[in-house]
Amino acid sequence: MEIRRELLAAPATPIILGVLAEGASHGYAIAQRVRERAGSAGEWADGMLYPLLHRLERGGTLEASWRQAGSGRRRRYYRLASHGHARWVKASGER
């Protein structure tokens, strides 16, 4: 039986929204926070993270922009869009 990627990524979505509810972040930092929050369940997160971030961005949940890091390297930073914030509030029960 083949398991769709969307089904595997579904548990990570609320974790990613929670990480980004704390503020904008780049992909590598998001991956670290997902691993911290998900524990052993987050082992697959790195391979699924960027496709999931891109899907959430296309769906209007996240917004992304390129920024120059202190090291001079460009990084793509993600933040919750207004739709993403509303989705997070509904999922978390926060106000």
PyMOL Python script that loads the backbone (N, CA, C, O; Angstrom):
from pymol import cmd

cmd.read_pdbstr("""\
ATOM      1  N   MET A   1       0.847  -1.173   0.000  1.00  0.00           N
ATOM      2  CA  MET A   1       0.000   0.000   0.000  1.00  0.00           C
ATOM      3  C   MET A   1       0.895   1.239   0.000  1.00  0.00           C
ATOM      4  O   MET A   1       1.828   1.342   0.797  1.00  0.00           O
ATOM      5  N   GLU A   2       0.606   2.161  -0.887  1.00  0.00           N
ATOM      6  CA  GLU A   2       1.371   3.404  -0.979  1.00  0.00           C
ATOM      7  C   GLU A   2       0.720   4.467  -0.094  1.00  0.00           C
ATOM      8  O   GLU A   2      -0.494   4.664  -0.134  1.00  0.00           O
ATOM      9  N   ILE A   3       1.543   5.146   0.703  1.00  0.00           N
ATOM     10  CA  ILE A   3       1.050   6.207   1.580  1.00  0.00           C
ATOM     11  C   ILE A   3       1.396   7.538   0.936  1.00  0.00           C
ATOM     12  O   ILE A   3       2.555   7.792   0.608  1.00  0.00           O
ATOM     13  N   ARG A   4       0.397   8.383   0.757  1.00  0.00           N
ATOM     14  CA  ARG A   4       0.611   9.677   0.117  1.00  0.00           C
ATOM     15  C   ARG A   4       1.433  10.584   1.019  1.00  0.00           C
ATOM     16  O   ARG A   4       1.310  10.548   2.244  1.00  0.00           O
ATOM     17  N   ARG A   5       2.282  11.408   0.383  1.00  0.00           N
ATOM     18  CA  ARG A   5       3.127  12.335   1.141  1.00  0.00           C
ATOM     19  C   ARG A   5       2.310  13.302   1.978  1.00  0.00           C
ATOM     20  O   ARG A   5       2.711  13.659   3.086  1.00  0.00           O
ATOM     21  N   GLU A   6       1.162  13.730   1.455  1.00  0.00           N
ATOM     22  CA  GLU A   6       0.328  14.665   2.202  1.00  0.00           C
ATOM     23  C   GLU A   6      -0.105  14.066   3.538  1.00  0.00           C
ATOM     24  O   GLU A   6      -0.174  14.761   4.551  1.00  0.00           O
ATOM     25  N   LEU A   7      -0.393  12.771   3.522  1.00  0.00           N
ATOM     26  CA  LEU A   7      -0.805  12.090   4.746  1.00  0.00           C
ATOM     27  C   LEU A   7       0.343  12.018   5.740  1.00  0.00           C
ATOM     28  O   LEU A   7       0.134  12.191   6.941  1.00  0.00           O
ATOM     29  N   LEU A   8       1.545  11.766   5.260  1.00  0.00           N
ATOM     30  CA  LEU A   8       2.714  11.716   6.138  1.00  0.00           C
ATOM     31  C   LEU A   8       3.056  13.092   6.697  1.00  0.00           C
ATOM     32  O   LEU A   8       3.507  13.206   7.837  1.00  0.00           O
ATOM     33  N   ALA A   9       2.844  14.139   5.898  1.00  0.00           N
ATOM     34  CA  ALA A   9       3.197  15.495   6.317  1.00  0.00           C
ATOM     35  C   ALA A   9       2.150  16.114   7.225  1.00  0.00           C
ATOM     36  O   ALA A   9       2.448  17.076   7.932  1.00  0.00           O
ATOM     37  N   ALA A  10       0.943  15.593   7.226  1.00  0.00           N
ATOM     38  CA  ALA A  10      -0.155  16.206   7.986  1.00  0.00           C
ATOM     39  C   ALA A  10       0.172  16.432   9.456  1.00  0.00           C
ATOM     40  O   ALA A  10      -0.152  17.502   9.970  1.00  0.00           O
ATOM     41  N   PRO A  11       0.793  15.490  10.167  1.00  0.00           N
ATOM     42  CA  PRO A  11       1.088  15.744  11.584  1.00  0.00           C
ATOM     43  C   PRO A  11       2.092  16.876  11.807  1.00  0.00           C
ATOM     44  O   PRO A  11       2.099  17.487  12.876  1.00  0.00           O
ATOM     45  N   ALA A  12       2.932  17.163  10.824  1.00  0.00           N
ATOM     46  CA  ALA A  12       3.928  18.219  10.980  1.00  0.00           C
ATOM     47  C   ALA A  12       3.333  19.612  10.786  1.00  0.00           C
ATOM     48  O   ALA A  12       3.904  20.593  11.261  1.00  0.00           O
ATOM     49  N   THR A  13       2.207  19.714  10.102  1.00  0.00           N
ATOM     50  CA  THR A  13       1.629  21.024   9.808  1.00  0.00           C
ATOM     51  C   THR A  13       1.347  21.830  11.072  1.00  0.00           C
ATOM     52  O   THR A  13       1.778  22.981  11.144  1.00  0.00           O
ATOM     53  N   PRO A  14       0.645  21.289  12.081  1.00  0.00           N
ATOM     54  CA  PRO A  14       0.413  22.098  13.280  1.00  0.00           C
ATOM     55  C   PRO A  14       1.704  22.454  14.017  1.00  0.00           C
ATOM     56  O   PRO A  14       1.788  23.512  14.640  1.00  0.00           O
ATOM     57  N   ILE A  15       2.700  21.586  13.950  1.00  0.00           N
ATOM     58  CA  ILE A  15       3.982  21.881  14.595  1.00  0.00           C
ATOM     59  C   ILE A  15       4.648  23.055  13.889  1.00  0.00           C
ATOM     60  O   ILE A  15       5.164  23.962  14.542  1.00  0.00           O
ATOM     61  N   ILE A  16       4.639  23.042  12.561  1.00  0.00           N
ATOM     62  CA  ILE A  16       5.230  24.137  11.789  1.00  0.00           C
ATOM     63  C   ILE A  16       4.485  25.432  12.057  1.00  0.00           C
ATOM     64  O   ILE A  16       5.106  26.480  12.233  1.00  0.00           O
ATOM     65  N   LEU A  17       3.165  25.371  12.089  1.00  0.00           N
ATOM     66  CA  LEU A  17       2.381  26.571  12.375  1.00  0.00           C
ATOM     67  C   LEU A  17       2.715  27.101  13.768  1.00  0.00           C
ATOM     68  O   LEU A  17       2.811  28.312  13.964  1.00  0.00           O
ATOM     69  N   GLY A  18       2.891  26.209  14.727  1.00  0.00           N
ATOM     70  CA  GLY A  18       3.251  26.618  16.081  1.00  0.00           C
ATOM     71  C   GLY A  18       4.617  27.274  16.140  1.00  0.00           C
ATOM     72  O   GLY A  18       4.807  28.270  16.839  1.00  0.00           O
ATOM     73  N   VAL A  19       5.564  26.716  15.408  1.00  0.00           N
ATOM     74  CA  VAL A  19       6.915  27.308  15.352  1.00  0.00           C
ATOM     75  C   VAL A  19       6.837  28.714  14.763  1.00  0.00           C
ATOM     76  O   VAL A  19       7.439  29.647  15.294  1.00  0.00           O
ATOM     77  N   LEU A  20       6.099  28.865  13.672  1.00  0.00           N
ATOM     78  CA  LEU A  20       6.021  30.160  13.006  1.00  0.00           C
ATOM     79  C   LEU A  20       5.109  31.141  13.729  1.00  0.00           C
ATOM     80  O   LEU A  20       5.182  32.345  13.482  1.00  0.00           O
ATOM     81  N   ALA A  21       4.253  30.650  14.616  1.00  0.00           N
ATOM     82  CA  ALA A  21       3.439  31.559  15.442  1.00  0.00           C
ATOM     83  C   ALA A  21       4.346  32.344  16.390  1.00  0.00           C
ATOM     84  O   ALA A  21       3.974  33.417  16.865  1.00  0.00           O
ATOM     85  N   GLU A  22       5.528  31.808  16.662  1.00  0.00           N
ATOM     86  CA  GLU A  22       6.500  32.479  17.531  1.00  0.00           C
ATOM     87  C   GLU A  22       7.312  33.523  16.781  1.00  0.00           C
ATOM     88  O   GLU A  22       7.994  34.337  17.404  1.00  0.00           O
ATOM     89  N   GLY A  23       7.250  33.515  15.446  1.00  0.00           N
ATOM     90  CA  GLY A  23       7.972  34.489  14.643  1.00  0.00           C
ATOM     91  C   GLY A  23       8.526  33.868  13.376  1.00  0.00           C
ATOM     92  O   GLY A  23       8.612  32.646  13.253  1.00  0.00           O
ATOM     93  N   ALA A  24       8.899  34.719  12.441  1.00  0.00           N
ATOM     94  CA  ALA A  24       9.445  34.262  11.159  1.00  0.00           C
ATOM     95  C   ALA A  24      10.736  33.482  11.376  1.00  0.00           C
ATOM     96  O   ALA A  24      11.485  33.737  12.319  1.00  0.00           O
ATOM     97  N   SER A  25      10.978  32.530  10.488  1.00  0.00           N
ATOM     98  CA  SER A  25      12.173  31.707  10.616  1.00  0.00           C
ATOM     99  C   SER A  25      12.533  31.118   9.260  1.00  0.00           C
ATOM    100  O   SER A  25      11.685  31.017   8.373  1.00  0.00           O
ATOM    101  N   HIS A  26      13.791  30.733   9.105  1.00  0.00           N
ATOM    102  CA  HIS A  26      14.231  30.082   7.876  1.00  0.00           C
ATOM    103  C   HIS A  26      14.100  28.567   8.015  1.00  0.00           C
ATOM    104  O   HIS A  26      13.947  28.046   9.120  1.00  0.00           O
ATOM    105  N   GLY A  27      14.159  27.878   6.897  1.00  0.00           N
ATOM    106  CA  GLY A  27      13.889  26.453   6.844  1.00  0.00           C
ATOM    107  C   GLY A  27      14.707  25.606   7.798  1.00  0.00           C
ATOM    108  O   GLY A  27      14.158  24.735   8.473  1.00  0.00           O
ATOM    109  N   TYR A  28      16.013  25.845   7.867  1.00  0.00           N
ATOM    110  CA  TYR A  28      16.858  25.025   8.735  1.00  0.00           C
ATOM    111  C   TYR A  28      16.443  25.175  10.199  1.00  0.00           C
ATOM    112  O   TYR A  28      16.382  24.185  10.929  1.00  0.00           O
ATOM    113  N   ALA A  29      16.158  26.405  10.630  1.00  0.00           N
ATOM    114  CA  ALA A  29      15.733  26.632  12.015  1.00  0.00           C
ATOM    115  C   ALA A  29      14.367  26.003  12.274  1.00  0.00           C
ATOM    116  O   ALA A  29      14.119  25.477  13.359  1.00  0.00           O
ATOM    117  N   ILE A  30      13.482  26.057  11.279  1.00  0.00           N
ATOM    118  CA  ILE A  30      12.173  25.415  11.422  1.00  0.00           C
ATOM    119  C   ILE A  30      12.365  23.917  11.602  1.00  0.00           C
ATOM    120  O   ILE A  30      11.732  23.309  12.466  1.00  0.00           O
ATOM    121  N   ALA A  31      13.233  23.319  10.792  1.00  0.00           N
ATOM    122  CA  ALA A  31      13.491  21.875  10.888  1.00  0.00           C
ATOM    123  C   ALA A  31      14.007  21.507  12.278  1.00  0.00           C
ATOM    124  O   ALA A  31      13.591  20.496  12.844  1.00  0.00           O
ATOM    125  N   GLN A  32      14.903  22.314  12.827  1.00  0.00           N
ATOM    126  CA  GLN A  32      15.418  22.037  14.175  1.00  0.00           C
ATOM    127  C   GLN A  32      14.296  22.087  15.208  1.00  0.00           C
ATOM    128  O   GLN A  32      14.209  21.214  16.071  1.00  0.00           O
ATOM    129  N   ARG A  33      13.444  23.095  15.126  1.00  0.00           N
ATOM    130  CA  ARG A  33      12.339  23.238  16.081  1.00  0.00           C
ATOM    131  C   ARG A  33      11.330  22.100  15.926  1.00  0.00           C
ATOM    132  O   ARG A  33      10.790  21.614  16.920  1.00  0.00           O
ATOM    133  N   VAL A  34      11.072  21.672  14.687  1.00  0.00           N
ATOM    134  CA  VAL A  34      10.160  20.550  14.465  1.00  0.00           C
ATOM    135  C   VAL A  34      10.730  19.300  15.126  1.00  0.00           C
ATOM    136  O   VAL A  34      10.000  18.559  15.784  1.00  0.00           O
ATOM    137  N   ARG A  35      12.033  19.060  14.954  1.00  0.00           N
ATOM    138  CA  ARG A  35      12.660  17.892  15.587  1.00  0.00           C
ATOM    139  C   ARG A  35      12.548  17.972  17.106  1.00  0.00           C
ATOM    140  O   ARG A  35      12.261  16.969  17.759  1.00  0.00           O
ATOM    141  N   GLU A  36      12.772  19.160  17.675  1.00  0.00           N
ATOM    142  CA  GLU A  36      12.659  19.327  19.129  1.00  0.00           C
ATOM    143  C   GLU A  36      11.247  19.010  19.610  1.00  0.00           C
ATOM    144  O   GLU A  36      11.066  18.326  20.617  1.00  0.00           O
ATOM    145  N   ARG A  37      10.261  19.505  18.893  1.00  0.00           N
ATOM    146  CA  ARG A  37       8.867  19.329  19.314  1.00  0.00           C
ATOM    147  C   ARG A  37       8.319  17.942  19.019  1.00  0.00           C
ATOM    148  O   ARG A  37       7.518  17.410  19.788  1.00  0.00           O
ATOM    149  N   ALA A  38       8.752  17.354  17.901  1.00  0.00           N
ATOM    150  CA  ALA A  38       8.190  16.069  17.491  1.00  0.00           C
ATOM    151  C   ALA A  38       8.959  14.886  18.047  1.00  0.00           C
ATOM    152  O   ALA A  38       8.452  13.764  18.025  1.00  0.00           O
ATOM    153  N   GLY A  39      10.168  15.103  18.546  1.00  0.00           N
ATOM    154  CA  GLY A  39      10.965  13.989  19.058  1.00  0.00           C
ATOM    155  C   GLY A  39      11.281  13.002  17.950  1.00  0.00           C
ATOM    156  O   GLY A  39      11.596  13.408  16.831  1.00  0.00           O
ATOM    157  N   SER A  40      11.202  11.726  18.242  1.00  0.00           N
ATOM    158  CA  SER A  40      11.546  10.703  17.255  1.00  0.00           C
ATOM    159  C   SER A  40      10.589  10.702  16.078  1.00  0.00           C
ATOM    160  O   SER A  40      10.947  10.236  14.996  1.00  0.00           O
ATOM    161  N   ALA A  41       9.371  11.217  16.267  1.00  0.00           N
ATOM    162  CA  ALA A  41       8.414  11.264  15.166  1.00  0.00           C
ATOM    163  C   ALA A  41       8.847  12.259  14.103  1.00  0.00           C
ATOM    164  O   ALA A  41       8.338  12.218  12.983  1.00  0.00           O
ATOM    165  N   GLY A  42       9.784  13.161  14.430  1.00  0.00           N
ATOM    166  CA  GLY A  42      10.222  14.170  13.487  1.00  0.00           C
ATOM    167  C   GLY A  42      11.397  13.759  12.626  1.00  0.00           C
ATOM    168  O   GLY A  42      11.927  14.582  11.880  1.00  0.00           O
ATOM    169  N   GLU A  43      11.820  12.500  12.709  1.00  0.00           N
ATOM    170  CA  GLU A  43      12.982  12.062  11.948  1.00  0.00           C
ATOM    171  C   GLU A  43      12.792  12.226  10.446  1.00  0.00           C
ATOM    172  O   GLU A  43      13.765  12.466   9.732  1.00  0.00           O
ATOM    173  N   TRP A  44      11.590  12.107   9.958  1.00  0.00           N
ATOM    174  CA  TRP A  44      11.328  12.236   8.536  1.00  0.00           C
ATOM    175  C   TRP A  44      11.111  13.686   8.127  1.00  0.00           C
ATOM    176  O   TRP A  44      10.985  13.970   6.936  1.00  0.00           O
ATOM    177  N   ALA A  45      11.064  14.596   9.068  1.00  0.00           N
ATOM    178  CA  ALA A  45      10.651  15.978   8.811  1.00  0.00           C
ATOM    179  C   ALA A  45      11.545  16.691   7.800  1.00  0.00           C
ATOM    180  O   ALA A  45      11.041  17.481   7.002  1.00  0.00           O
ATOM    181  N   ASP A  46      12.848  16.440   7.806  1.00  0.00           N
ATOM    182  CA  ASP A  46      13.728  17.168   6.891  1.00  0.00           C
ATOM    183  C   ASP A  46      13.351  16.943   5.430  1.00  0.00           C
ATOM    184  O   ASP A  46      13.300  17.895   4.651  1.00  0.00           O
ATOM    185  N   GLY A  47      13.091  15.721   5.060  1.00  0.00           N
ATOM    186  CA  GLY A  47      12.732  15.414   3.672  1.00  0.00           C
ATOM    187  C   GLY A  47      11.360  15.928   3.288  1.00  0.00           C
ATOM    188  O   GLY A  47      11.097  16.178   2.111  1.00  0.00           O
ATOM    189  N   MET A  48      10.493  16.086   4.254  1.00  0.00           N
ATOM    190  CA  MET A  48       9.136  16.549   3.982  1.00  0.00           C
ATOM    191  C   MET A  48       8.985  18.042   4.210  1.00  0.00           C
ATOM    192  O   MET A  48       8.010  18.637   3.750  1.00  0.00           O
ATOM    193  N   LEU A  49       9.922  18.657   4.905  1.00  0.00           N
ATOM    194  CA  LEU A  49       9.743  20.035   5.341  1.00  0.00           C
ATOM    195  C   LEU A  49       9.568  21.015   4.187  1.00  0.00           C
ATOM    196  O   LEU A  49       8.575  21.741   4.144  1.00  0.00           O
ATOM    197  N   TYR A  50      10.509  21.048   3.256  1.00  0.00           N
ATOM    198  CA  TYR A  50      10.439  22.066   2.204  1.00  0.00           C
ATOM    199  C   TYR A  50       9.240  21.882   1.283  1.00  0.00           C
ATOM    200  O   TYR A  50       8.596  22.874   0.942  1.00  0.00           O
ATOM    201  N   PRO A  51       8.910  20.668   0.866  1.00  0.00           N
ATOM    202  CA  PRO A  51       7.672  20.524   0.081  1.00  0.00           C
ATOM    203  C   PRO A  51       6.441  20.985   0.867  1.00  0.00           C
ATOM    204  O   PRO A  51       5.527  21.581   0.298  1.00  0.00           O
ATOM    205  N   LEU A  52       6.421  20.710   2.165  1.00  0.00           N
ATOM    206  CA  LEU A  52       5.293  21.142   2.988  1.00  0.00           C
ATOM    207  C   LEU A  52       5.264  22.660   3.120  1.00  0.00           C
ATOM    208  O   LEU A  52       4.198  23.264   3.008  1.00  0.00           O
ATOM    209  N   LEU A  53       6.417  23.286   3.355  1.00  0.00           N
ATOM    210  CA  LEU A  53       6.477  24.746   3.423  1.00  0.00           C
ATOM    211  C   LEU A  53       5.996  25.367   2.113  1.00  0.00           C
ATOM    212  O   LEU A  53       5.244  26.342   2.125  1.00  0.00           O
ATOM    213  N   HIS A  54       6.427  24.805   0.991  1.00  0.00           N
ATOM    214  CA  HIS A  54       6.032  25.341  -0.313  1.00  0.00           C
ATOM    215  C   HIS A  54       4.528  25.174  -0.534  1.00  0.00           C
ATOM    216  O   HIS A  54       3.878  26.067  -1.078  1.00  0.00           O
ATOM    217  N   ARG A  55       3.976  24.033  -0.115  1.00  0.00           N
ATOM    218  CA  ARG A  55       2.536  23.807  -0.269  1.00  0.00           C
ATOM    219  C   ARG A  55       1.745  24.773   0.606  1.00  0.00           C
ATOM    220  O   ARG A  55       0.729  25.312   0.167  1.00  0.00           O
ATOM    221  N   LEU A  56       2.197  24.996   1.837  1.00  0.00           N
ATOM    222  CA  LEU A  56       1.518  25.943   2.726  1.00  0.00           C
ATOM    223  C   LEU A  56       1.622  27.366   2.187  1.00  0.00           C
ATOM    224  O   LEU A  56       0.701  28.165   2.353  1.00  0.00           O
ATOM    225  N   GLU A  57       2.735  27.677   1.547  1.00  0.00           N
ATOM    226  CA  GLU A  57       2.883  29.006   0.943  1.00  0.00           C
ATOM    227  C   GLU A  57       1.926  29.158  -0.247  1.00  0.00           C
ATOM    228  O   GLU A  57       1.246  30.177  -0.369  1.00  0.00           O
ATOM    229  N   ARG A  58       1.875  28.155  -1.114  1.00  0.00           N
ATOM    230  CA  ARG A  58       0.965  28.212  -2.268  1.00  0.00           C
ATOM    231  C   ARG A  58      -0.491  28.322  -1.825  1.00  0.00           C
ATOM    232  O   ARG A  58      -1.303  28.961  -2.494  1.00  0.00           O
ATOM    233  N   GLY A  59      -0.819  27.693  -0.688  1.00  0.00           N
ATOM    234  CA  GLY A  59      -2.186  27.719  -0.182  1.00  0.00           C
ATOM    235  C   GLY A  59      -2.543  28.977   0.589  1.00  0.00           C
ATOM    236  O   GLY A  59      -3.684  29.130   1.027  1.00  0.00           O
ATOM    237  N   GLY A  60      -1.587  29.879   0.763  1.00  0.00           N
ATOM    238  CA  GLY A  60      -1.856  31.137   1.442  1.00  0.00           C
ATOM    239  C   GLY A  60      -1.714  31.089   2.953  1.00  0.00           C
ATOM    240  O   GLY A  60      -2.016  32.070   3.632  1.00  0.00           O
ATOM    241  N   THR A  61      -1.254  29.954   3.494  1.00  0.00           N
ATOM    242  CA  THR A  61      -1.066  29.828   4.934  1.00  0.00           C
ATOM    243  C   THR A  61       0.213  30.523   5.381  1.00  0.00           C
ATOM    244  O   THR A  61       0.263  31.116   6.458  1.00  0.00           O
ATOM    245  N   LEU A  62       1.252  30.447   4.542  1.00  0.00           N
ATOM    246  CA  LEU A  62       2.544  31.066   4.843  1.00  0.00           C
ATOM    247  C   LEU A  62       2.906  32.092   3.788  1.00  0.00           C
ATOM    248  O   LEU A  62       2.434  32.031   2.653  1.00  0.00           O
ATOM    249  N   GLU A  63       3.746  33.031   4.178  1.00  0.00           N
ATOM    250  CA  GLU A  63       4.373  33.965   3.247  1.00  0.00           C
ATOM    251  C   GLU A  63       5.875  33.773   3.396  1.00  0.00           C
ATOM    252  O   GLU A  63       6.362  33.438   4.476  1.00  0.00           O
ATOM    253  N   ALA A  64       6.600  33.986   2.312  1.00  0.00           N
ATOM    254  CA  ALA A  64       8.053  33.786   2.358  1.00  0.00           C
ATOM    255  C   ALA A  64       8.757  34.938   1.665  1.00  0.00           C
ATOM    256  O   ALA A  64       8.220  35.556   0.745  1.00  0.00           O
ATOM    257  N   SER A  65       9.969  35.214   2.123  1.00  0.00           N
ATOM    258  CA  SER A  65      10.798  36.237   1.495  1.00  0.00           C
ATOM    259  C   SER A  65      12.264  35.871   1.697  1.00  0.00           C
ATOM    260  O   SER A  65      12.631  35.207   2.666  1.00  0.00           O
ATOM    261  N   TRP A  66      13.083  36.318   0.765  1.00  0.00           N
ATOM    262  CA  TRP A  66      14.523  36.096   0.859  1.00  0.00           C
ATOM    263  C   TRP A  66      15.133  37.199   1.705  1.00  0.00           C
ATOM    264  O   TRP A  66      14.791  38.372   1.557  1.00  0.00           O
ATOM    265  N   ARG A  67      16.043  36.810   2.598  1.00  0.00           N
ATOM    266  CA  ARG A  67      16.764  37.783   3.433  1.00  0.00           C
ATOM    267  C   ARG A  67      18.236  37.391   3.480  1.00  0.00           C
ATOM    268  O   ARG A  67      18.602  36.226   3.322  1.00  0.00           O
ATOM    269  N   GLN A  68      19.053  38.393   3.700  1.00  0.00           N
ATOM    270  CA  GLN A  68      20.490  38.167   3.856  1.00  0.00           C
ATOM    271  C   GLN A  68      20.758  37.836   5.323  1.00  0.00           C
ATOM    272  O   GLN A  68      20.397  38.611   6.208  1.00  0.00           O
ATOM    273  N   ALA A  69      21.374  36.717   5.580  1.00  0.00           N
ATOM    274  CA  ALA A  69      21.742  36.332   6.947  1.00  0.00           C
ATOM    275  C   ALA A  69      23.022  37.058   7.346  1.00  0.00           C
ATOM    276  O   ALA A  69      23.716  37.614   6.495  1.00  0.00           O
ATOM    277  N   GLY A  70      23.329  37.052   8.624  1.00  0.00           N
ATOM    278  CA  GLY A  70      24.543  37.683   9.125  1.00  0.00           C
ATOM    279  C   GLY A  70      25.803  37.137   8.476  1.00  0.00           C
ATOM    280  O   GLY A  70      26.810  37.836   8.367  1.00  0.00           O
ATOM    281  N   SER A  71      25.741  35.884   8.045  1.00  0.00           N
ATOM    282  CA  SER A  71      26.886  35.256   7.396  1.00  0.00           C
ATOM    283  C   SER A  71      27.034  35.693   5.946  1.00  0.00           C
ATOM    284  O   SER A  71      28.015  35.347   5.288  1.00  0.00           O
ATOM    285  N   GLY A  72      26.055  36.460   5.442  1.00  0.00           N
ATOM    286  CA  GLY A  72      26.086  36.881   4.055  1.00  0.00           C
ATOM    287  C   GLY A  72      25.301  35.956   3.140  1.00  0.00           C
ATOM    288  O   GLY A  72      25.082  36.272   1.971  1.00  0.00           O
ATOM    289  N   ARG A  73      24.885  34.836   3.660  1.00  0.00           N
ATOM    290  CA  ARG A  73      24.128  33.855   2.884  1.00  0.00           C
ATOM    291  C   ARG A  73      22.667  34.274   2.814  1.00  0.00           C
ATOM    292  O   ARG A  73      22.099  34.747   3.800  1.00  0.00           O
ATOM    293  N   ARG A  74      22.064  34.099   1.648  1.00  0.00           N
ATOM    294  CA  ARG A  74      20.633  34.375   1.515  1.00  0.00           C
ATOM    295  C   ARG A  74      19.842  33.183   2.020  1.00  0.00           C
ATOM    296  O   ARG A  74      20.163  32.032   1.723  1.00  0.00           O
ATOM    297  N   ARG A  75      18.806  33.475   2.787  1.00  0.00           N
ATOM    298  CA  ARG A  75      17.935  32.428   3.317  1.00  0.00           C
ATOM    299  C   ARG A  75      16.491  32.820   3.059  1.00  0.00           C
ATOM    300  O   ARG A  75      16.141  34.000   3.044  1.00  0.00           O
ATOM    301  N   ARG A  76      15.674  31.821   2.861  1.00  0.00           N
ATOM    302  CA  ARG A  76      14.248  32.062   2.660  1.00  0.00           C
ATOM    303  C   ARG A  76      13.568  31.975   4.022  1.00  0.00           C
ATOM    304  O   ARG A  76      13.592  30.932   4.675  1.00  0.00           O
ATOM    305  N   TYR A  77      12.970  33.067   4.436  1.00  0.00           N
ATOM    306  CA  TYR A  77      12.279  33.142   5.718  1.00  0.00           C
ATOM    307  C   TYR A  77      10.782  32.980   5.502  1.00  0.00           C
ATOM    308  O   TYR A  77      10.206  33.542   4.571  1.00  0.00           O
ATOM    309  N   TYR A  78      10.171  32.207   6.377  1.00  0.00           N
ATOM    310  CA  TYR A  78       8.737  31.939   6.314  1.00  0.00           C
ATOM    311  C   TYR A  78       8.066  32.567   7.523  1.00  0.00           C
ATOM    312  O   TYR A  78       8.636  32.620   8.613  1.00  0.00           O
ATOM    313  N   ARG A  79       6.839  33.042   7.311  1.00  0.00           N
ATOM    314  CA  ARG A  79       6.041  33.564   8.412  1.00  0.00           C
ATOM    315  C   ARG A  79       4.587  33.231   8.131  1.00  0.00           C
ATOM    316  O   ARG A  79       4.210  32.949   6.993  1.00  0.00           O
ATOM    317  N   LEU A  80       3.776  33.266   9.176  1.00  0.00           N
ATOM    318  CA  LEU A  80       2.356  32.999   9.006  1.00  0.00           C
ATOM    319  C   LEU A  80       1.700  34.151   8.260  1.00  0.00           C
ATOM    320  O   LEU A  80       1.894  35.314   8.616  1.00  0.00           O
ATOM    321  N   ALA A  81       0.932  33.841   7.238  1.00  0.00           N
ATOM    322  CA  ALA A  81       0.080  34.832   6.593  1.00  0.00           C
ATOM    323  C   ALA A  81      -1.153  34.992   7.483  1.00  0.00           C
ATOM    324  O   ALA A  81      -1.316  34.228   8.434  1.00  0.00           O
ATOM    325  N   SER A  82      -2.005  35.942   7.206  1.00  0.00           N
ATOM    326  CA  SER A  82      -3.191  36.130   8.048  1.00  0.00           C
ATOM    327  C   SER A  82      -4.037  34.857   8.071  1.00  0.00           C
ATOM    328  O   SER A  82      -4.584  34.497   9.113  1.00  0.00           O
ATOM    329  N   HIS A  83      -4.148  34.176   6.932  1.00  0.00           N
ATOM    330  CA  HIS A  83      -4.877  32.901   6.871  1.00  0.00           C
ATOM    331  C   HIS A  83      -4.186  31.861   7.762  1.00  0.00           C
ATOM    332  O   HIS A  83      -4.851  31.085   8.449  1.00  0.00           O
ATOM    333  N   GLY A  84      -2.869  31.852   7.745  1.00  0.00           N
ATOM    334  CA  GLY A  84      -2.105  30.901   8.564  1.00  0.00           C
ATOM    335  C   GLY A  84      -2.265  31.182  10.037  1.00  0.00           C
ATOM    336  O   GLY A  84      -2.366  30.257  10.843  1.00  0.00           O
ATOM    337  N   HIS A  85      -2.288  32.462  10.401  1.00  0.00           N
ATOM    338  CA  HIS A  85      -2.486  32.810  11.808  1.00  0.00           C
ATOM    339  C   HIS A  85      -3.869  32.363  12.267  1.00  0.00           C
ATOM    340  O   HIS A  85      -4.010  31.814  13.360  1.00  0.00           O
ATOM    341  N   ALA A  86      -4.886  32.591  11.444  1.00  0.00           N
ATOM    342  CA  ALA A  86      -6.247  32.166  11.789  1.00  0.00           C
ATOM    343  C   ALA A  86      -6.310  30.642  11.909  1.00  0.00           C
ATOM    344  O   ALA A  86      -6.980  30.110  12.794  1.00  0.00           O
ATOM    345  N   ARG A  87      -5.614  29.952  11.024  1.00  0.00           N
ATOM    346  CA  ARG A  87      -5.577  28.487  11.075  1.00  0.00           C
ATOM    347  C   ARG A  87      -4.898  28.010  12.364  1.00  0.00           C
ATOM    348  O   ARG A  87      -5.347  27.050  12.989  1.00  0.00           O
ATOM    349  N   TRP A  88      -3.819  28.685  12.753  1.00  0.00           N
ATOM    350  CA  TRP A  88      -3.105  28.327  13.975  1.00  0.00           C
ATOM    351  C   TRP A  88      -3.990  28.569  15.200  1.00  0.00           C
ATOM    352  O   TRP A  88      -4.060  27.720  16.089  1.00  0.00           O
ATOM    353  N   VAL A  89      -4.658  29.709  15.251  1.00  0.00           N
ATOM    354  CA  VAL A  89      -5.519  30.032  16.386  1.00  0.00           C
ATOM    355  C   VAL A  89      -6.620  28.978  16.513  1.00  0.00           C
ATOM    356  O   VAL A  89      -6.922  28.518  17.614  1.00  0.00           O
ATOM    357  N   LYS A  90      -7.206  28.606  15.403  1.00  0.00           N
ATOM    358  CA  LYS A  90      -8.277  27.596  15.429  1.00  0.00           C
ATOM    359  C   LYS A  90      -7.744  26.238  15.899  1.00  0.00           C
ATOM    360  O   LYS A  90      -8.393  25.557  16.693  1.00  0.00           O
ATOM    361  N   ALA A  91      -6.574  25.849  15.414  1.00  0.00           N
ATOM    362  CA  ALA A  91      -6.003  24.548  15.779  1.00  0.00           C
ATOM    363  C   ALA A  91      -5.514  24.498  17.218  1.00  0.00           C
ATOM    364  O   ALA A  91      -5.610  23.467  17.883  1.00  0.00           O
ATOM    365  N   SER A  92      -4.990  25.624  17.690  1.00  0.00           N
ATOM    366  CA  SER A  92      -4.384  25.620  19.034  1.00  0.00           C
ATOM    367  C   SER A  92      -5.347  26.035  20.130  1.00  0.00           C
ATOM    368  O   SER A  92      -5.105  25.778  21.310  1.00  0.00           O
ATOM    369  N   GLY A  93      -6.430  26.669  19.743  1.00  0.00           N
ATOM    370  CA  GLY A  93      -7.363  27.164  20.743  1.00  0.00           C
ATOM    371  C   GLY A  93      -6.909  28.451  21.403  1.00  0.00           C
ATOM    372  O   GLY A  93      -7.529  28.907  22.364  1.00  0.00           O
ATOM    373  N   GLU A  94      -5.803  29.060  20.884  1.00  0.00           N
ATOM    374  CA  GLU A  94      -5.307  30.324  21.443  1.00  0.00           C
ATOM    375  C   GLU A  94      -6.107  31.480  20.874  1.00  0.00           C
ATOM    376  O   GLU A  94      -6.842  31.320  19.899  1.00  0.00           O
ATOM    377  N   ARG A  95      -5.961  32.634  21.481  1.00  0.00           N
ATOM    378  CA  ARG A  95      -6.652  33.835  20.982  1.00  0.00           C
ATOM    379  C   ARG A  95      -5.680  34.857  20.513  1.00  0.00           C
ATOM    380  O   ARG A  95      -6.082  35.929  20.061  1.00  0.00           O
TER     381      ARG A  95
END
""", "prot")
cmd.dss("prot")
cmd.show_as("cartoon", "prot")
cmd.util.cbc("prot")
cmd.orient("prot")
